[in-house]
Amino acid sequence: MANTHPNIQGSEEVQEEFFKNLKKFFPDGNYADQVAEVLCISRDPAYRRIRGWKEITLAEVYKLMRH
C-alpha cells in the first residue's frame, strides 16, 4: 500500500533519517562498531540496520538514544 500522505514517511525513510541524525552523536571511530557495541550485536547486523536492510526495533532505538 502506497503512502498517500505527503508528510508521513515510510519506515525505511524514518530509519534512514534516524541513523543519519544519530551518526552526529557517534563522532569517533567506526560508526557501525559503535552501534554494534550499544546493541550487543556484531558489525554485520549493525550495518544491516544502518543501511535499512533490517528494520530496527523500538527497543534498539531506545538503547541507541539512551547511550
Buried (B, 14 or more C-beta within 10 A) or exposed (E): EEEEEEEEEEEEEBBBEBBEEBEEEBEEEEBBBBBBBBBEBEEEBBBBBBEBEBEBEEEBBEBBEEE
